[in-house]
Amino acid sequence: MLTLFRATAILEGISYLLLFGLTMPLKYWAEIGEPNKVVGMAHGILFILFVVLAGIVCWERKWSIKRFLIFFIASLLPFGSFYADKKYLKEH
């Protein structure tokens, strides 16, 4: 489960950066909206999966609610899921 969570964290982080760094500028500056819909949907699914897996992994490993909240906050910040992976998941 931890391997799946780590993979989801990385994919969620990549989708977040693609959404804000590539597809939103395309949508608002170049008026090309289709990539934003596709990447936005993928990011939404990965975000939900990340949060659900964070809860499952924290429950299975008996990690504190504080760690779950760190994962949740990290999912809201650019590069946050990469930080969470390196700081809290890589060594476990």
N, C-alpha and C positions, 0 to 999 in steps of 0.2 A: 504494500500500500504506500509505503514511503517513496518508493521509486516512481510510482504513478503520480504522487503528489509533487515530487520534485520536477518531473517532466511537465506537469500542468503549470507549475509556477513559472518555468522558463517560457513556455508557450504563451501564457497569459501576459508575461512581461513584454515579449516580442510583439504580440498583437496590440498591446497598449501603445507601444512606441510607434508602430506602424499607423495606428489610428490617428494619433496626435501629430506625428512627424511627417506623414506622407498623405494619407487619404483626406484628412480635414483641410489641409492647404489646397489639395486638388479640388475639393468640393467648394470651398469659399473663394479661392483666388482664381481658379481656372474653370469653375463651374462644371466640373466633372464629378458627378455625385455617385455614380455606380460603385466605384471601389470602396467608398465610405460605407455603403450599405452592406457590402460583403464582409469587409473587415470588422465593421461594427457588430454585425451579427456573430461572427466568430469570436470576437472579444467578449461579447456578452455571455455567450455559452461558456467560454473558458473562465470568465470571472466567477460565474455561478459554480462551476465545477471546482474551481480553486477554493472557494469558501466552504463548500460542502466537504471536500477532501481535507481541508484544514481541520474542520470539526471532527471528522472521523479519525484522522491521525492523532490529533490531540487526545481524543477519547481513548483510543487504543493504547497509546503510550503513556497515558495518565499524566499528560502535560497540563500545566495550569491554564486557567482562563486567560491569564495575562499573556501567555504565549499565543493563544488563539487570537487575542485582540491585536497583538503585534503582527501576526500574519494578515489579519483583516485590514489593518491600517496600511501595511505594506502593499496590499493589492490595490489600494487607492492612489498610491504615489508612483510617479514615473521612476523606474529602476528599483522600486520597492521590493518586487518579488525576487529580483536578482540578489538584493541585499539579504532578504530573508533566507534564500537558498544557501548563500555562502555562510551567513552567520549562524543559522539555527538548524539547517538540514544536512549540510554537507558532512559534518562531523558525526552525525548520528547514523 
